[in-house]
Amino acid sequence: MSQTATHPAVPQEEKPQTLTERLNLLNYGIFLQALVATMGSLYFSTFGDPLRNLQDGRLFPSLGGFEPCELCWFGRILMYPLVFVSGVALLKEDKGFTDYVLPLSVPGMVLAFYHYGLQKLDFPNPFRCTAANPCSALQVNYFGFITIPFLELVAFCVITALAVWQIKTRRKLAKVSDKE
């Protein structure tokens, strides 16, 4: 075995260019996930169930969508600003914007989990949900477990995971840049 060969178990230090590229991809990932979640939320409230609409042959029917419950409104309050925060950060090339993302995404994750628990796990409900629009109502129920709060939970989890990964990458990039 050659002495210049590296052992596969020994991690190689990553180059600043590779870390910068990863950082940019993570930033775009946060923006795209927030955008897709926001657009999905607006679609559900404007047009209703997209799968049912596709079955009926009209992706954008003129009939109304689902009225958001109180917890859905709180979820929207936490999700919608993430599109603007991450979008402006991309335009300004602000690498530290995840410091503003996590205070919205972590509570959003907790709220979405609780909301999903109301629907599927019989969590107690201290909120002022109306009988006409209860927070435990299942407007969609794909495969027996995918509901609107579940989709919200997945979106907040993805955004939070990408933000944490972005922070770790940013710190690693700072260490590598300091060595050079």
Order of alpha helices (4+ residues) and beta strands (2+ residues): alpha-alpha-alpha-alpha-alpha
